[in-house]
Amino acid sequence: MPDDVFPPILKTDRLILRAYAFQDAVDIFEYAGDPETTLYTTFDTHKCIYDTVDFLSNMRIRYENKTAYDYAIVSKENGKVIGGGGVMNTSKFPHTAEIGYILNKKYWGNGYAVEAMSAVIDYLFETLHIHRIEARHFAENERSGRVMQKLGMTYEGMQVDAAYERERYHSVKYYALINGD
């Protein structure tokens, strides 16, 4: 793998995690434009393909500045971008990263989110030497909580009405994983 590839490509049995590209716009819009898939996200549902292109333009800038470890999750079987995931925040504390993910609902329930985020976690621990990885989800999104549990993360608690998204308050559940656990 060339040293200048950012973020570095990660591979699993069924997936390739790589930088987003403008050619991915249609696949991304398929899930980012779906209100059911984006119900619990902190970004607005994409209303048109131009929202997706704008997202990709912002990602390109973040890649050029080497400030984003965000990945397109690509199925090896069909080459389709089936979701996204990566590091949402690394500036909170030194050696701490917050992860997040989204998956096209057509691929829910097949272990893809766990497989993809396991690769990201391994990279964060083994290559970037991150000490603590955090994740959170709206309390009503228990599906995401199950992903975090399957990743080996420990439930640390809930903050009531800690987030305001889509014109209402949400309680937020917090999970974490310490390097070496």
LOMI-430396 format. One record per residue: x, y, z of N, C-alpha, C in turn. Coordinates in steps of 0.05 Angstrom, whole numbers, plus 5000, padded with zeros to 4 digits. Layout:
residues N
XYZXYZXYZ ...
//
This chain:
residues 181
501749765000500050005000501850255000 501350444982502950684981502750845007 504850975015504851135040503051375038 502451465014500851715011497851665010 496951415014494051355014492951445041 491051625040489751715065486751735061 485251625079486151455100486951185088 488651035103489550785093487250585088 487450425067485350235061485450005081 483149925091482849695109481149485095 481849235100480349015087479548805108 477148695104476148475120475448245101 474248045112473447815095471447905073 469548075080467448145061467448435052 469248595064469048885059471749015053 471649235039473949415036473049685047 474749795065474250055076476350245063 475350445049477050625034475950905035 477451095025476551375024474151385006 472351575013470051624996471051754970 469651704948470251824922467751934909 468052124891465652244879463952034864 465251824854463851614840461951464859 462151494885460451364905457851504910 457451734897455151904904452451764903 451951614882449351484879448951274902 451051114908450750914929450351054956 451751264961451551404987448751534989 447851654967445251784968443051574974 443451334965441451124969440851084999 442951105016442451075045442251345059 443851545051443851805064441251955058 439851885036437352005029434951865039 435351655054433151485065432551575093 430151685098429451775125429551555147 428951305139429051095159431951035167 433751035148436650985153437851215169 437051455164438251685177436751785201 434751635210433051715232434651795257 436751645263438251685287441051805282 441451925259444052055253444052345263 446452455264446652735272446952915247 446552805223446452965199443752945187 442953145172440353155159440252955136 437952835132437552655109438052815084 439652695066440252825040437652845024 436953085016434553125001434953094970 437453124961438053094933440953004931 441752924907444452824903446553044908 445753294905447653514910448453524940 446653444958447353424986449653224990 449453004975451452794976454152894964 453953034942456353144929457753344948 456153504962457253694981458653545004 457453335014458753165034461453065023 461452964999463952854987466053074983 465153314976467053534973468353605000 466753605021467853655048469753435057 469053185050470852955057473452985042 473453065017475853095001477753295015 476653525025478253725039479453605064 477753455079478753335104480953125098 480652975077482752785069485352925062 485053145046487453295038488953405063 487453485083488553595108489353375128 488753125120489252885137487952925165 485453005164483853045189481452855191 481252665172478952485172479752195169 478952035187479151745184476351635179 475151735158472351655151472551475126 471051265127471251065106468551005092 468750965066466550835052466850535057 464550415065464550125069463549995043 465349845031464749735004464549435006 462449324994462149034993464048914972 465648724980467448584961465748434940 463448344948461748184930460848334905 460048584909458848734887460149004882 462049094898463349344895461749584903 459449544915457549754923458349874950 458150134952458450264978455950214994 456150065016453749985031453550145057 455450325062455350485087457850645090 458050755114460450905121461050875150 463550925157464250915185467051015189 467651075214470351165220470451325245 472351505246472851665270471351935267 469551985286468052235286469552455300 471152385320472352595336474952485349 477152615345479652535359480752765376 479452985377480653215390479653255419 477753085428476653115454478753095476 480352875475482552835494484752695479 487252735487489452585474488952285476 489552145455489451845454486551735457 484551905450481751825451480551875424 478851685414477451725389474551635392 472851775378470051705378469351595351 468051365350467351235325464351265320 463651245294460951245286460651095260 458151025253457750865229454850895220 454450835194451750825182451850605161 449650465158449450245139446850265124 446950225098444550205081442749995093 440150065097438349875111438049605096 438649595071438549345056440649145067 442649245082444749075091444749035122 442649145135442449115164442148815171 443148745194442748475205444648265195 446648345180448548155169451348165180 451748335201454348355214456248535200 455448685180457248865166458349095183 456549215199457449435216459649345236 459149105248461149005267463748935253 463548815230465948735214467548985207 466149195197467549435188468749585212 467249615233468249765256470349615271 470349355270472549195283475149265269 475049285242477549355228478449635235 476649825238477350095246478550095274 477249955292478249945320481049825320 481449605306484149485305486249685295 485549835274487350035263487950255284 485850345297486250555317488050465340 487650225349489250125371492050045363 492349895341494949785333496749985319 495650155302497250335286497450615297 495150725306495050995316495551005347 495550775359496050755388494050915405 491550915396489451035412489050875437 488551005459488150865484485150795490 483450985483480550955489478951025465 477050845458475150895436472350915448 470951125440468251175450466251155427 463751105435461551105416459051175431 457051285417454551355430452251315411 449951285422447551265405445151375420 443151465404440651555416439451305430 438351345453437351125470435350945454 433751065437431650915423432850745400 435350785394436650635372438250395384 436750205394438049975407439649805387 438949815362440449665341443349755342 443850015344446650115345447950025371 446450025393447549925418448449635416 447049475402447849195399450449175383 450849345363453349355348455649415368 455249615384457349695403457949465423 455949325432456349095450457948875435 457248815410458648615395461548685389 462048945389464849045386466449015412 465148925433466448895459466549145476 465049345468464949595483463349565508 464049725528462749715554460849955556 458449895565456350095569457250265594 457350525590458250705611456050875623 453750885611451551035622449951195601 447951335611446151485594445851765604 445851955586445152235593442352295581 440652375599437852435591437752695576 436252685553435852925536438453075530 440552925524443253045519443653145491 441853065472442153155445439553255434 439753465417437353575405437653545375 436153355363436253305334433453265324 432953365301430353335287428053435305 428553665316426553815332425553675357 427253505369426553385394429053295409 428753255435431053175451431252865451 433752775454434252485455436152435478 435552225493437452125512439651975497 442051975507444351865493445751655511 446251425500447651215514450551215504 452351165523455251185518456650915523 458450855505460050605506462950675503 464750505512467650545508469050285508 471450285497473250055495476050165500 477450035519480250115525482149925512 484250035500486249865487487349665507 487149405500488049195517485849045530 483349155529481049015541480348765525 
//
